[in-house]
Amino acid sequence: MKKLILSLSLCGLVAFSYATNDASAPIVAGVPHAAGSQYVENYAHRGARSFSPENTLPAYKTGLAVGTNWVDMDIGITKDGVILVDHDLWLNPDILRKDGKFWAPSKQSFYAQLESSAGGINKNIQPYLVKNLTLAELEQYDAGMLNPQSPYAKYFPDQFALNGTKMPTLQAVVDYVNQVSDKQVGFQIEIKNDPSHPKWTVSAHEFAKKVNDFLVKNDLVARAEIQSFDWQPLYDLHKLNPQVKLAFLVGGDDIERMHSTDKKAAGLWSGGKLLKNYNNSLPQMIKALGGSCYEPQDTALTKADLDEAHSLGLKVVVWTWPENSGGAFDPVLVDKLISWGVDGIITDDPARLNSMLAARGLPVPQGFKVNP
């Protein structure tokens, strides 16, 4: 393992985190584990949304306290050019309140209302787009509680509400995590845009430039993995800075669409690139397009794709979609993925993943002391 660490360092990579109970297990951005090694990297999804308001400082506090190798977050760009930690392109009444009130029963019902009103969705959604609101305007919303009327809330019945919690900037999250962990935890940053609604966010190129400037300014190129379901901003980021580690997200529905005979549909989320031109192999496609990480939905990963990705030098990290899986954590599926040898698991419940790792004698990320 010492030889591996040395070789990685010579290649300009940094084994930035030894936040496990086994110092022989290096955590390196965008690099799969050495053959025969036994550990799984823990990615605290949106902080730890099973128990704390997602994508907020309290959520990252929870994730750090229970132990994680990576903190995961989504980002958007505000009207005044600030990188905001937030999952949705527009204000989501499932998780946001203003003046103490949720303004709709759910995200779905509010979207339907906007869509059916005069002028249609593209006109009516404009006042709610993150792109059209300043940071000061966005800070008027409280992100500290799930809307109990929303279907979304049922997936996280144990989430602890914290009234007065604001959507943080990416800078605030990075500063907090660095301070608490002494820079021993990495950052998984997801660009949130939608190529079917390209004007609802800044352009892919602007996203890429903002992210690259931020990574360079904060000396995070070696401690970050940048992910996106829309692969175009990843291509643009790679052109700006080939050292940034790119993580290509794909869900089961994405895989189905990529096999479509309709070229426009098949290439919509992959920047026009077609799976059929890469032997219908997602690992081969991602490797050819500059990727370091293959990040499929947990239920969509096959052992064959995992093995192929590893043979190509890709790191394989899986994620869960509770709205599809029916719950935030599936221990049976997680057990299978651990036994298969995935490199990392993006989880809403990092503490439960740690318990499963501990039970199998695998390294567990250390917890960090956080202020009450």
Secondary structure, DSSP 8 states (H G I E B T S, - for coil): -HHHHHHHHHTT--EEE--BS-TT--EETT----TT----EEEETTTTTTTS-TTSHHHHHHHHHH--SEEEEEEEE-TTS-EEE-S-SB--TTT-EETTB-SSS-HHHHHHHHHHSTTHHHHHTGGGBGGGS-HHHHTTEE-SS--TTSGGGGG-TT----TT----BHHHHHHHHHHHHTT-SEEEEEE---TTSGGGS--HHHHHHHHHHHHHHTT-GGGEEEEESSSHHHHHHHHH-TTSEEEEEE-HHHHHHHT-S-HHHHTTTTTT--GGGGTT-HHHHHHHTT-SEEEEBGGG--HHHHHHHHHTT-EEEEE--HHHHSSS--HHHHHHHHHHT-SEEEES-HHHHHHHHHHTT---B-------
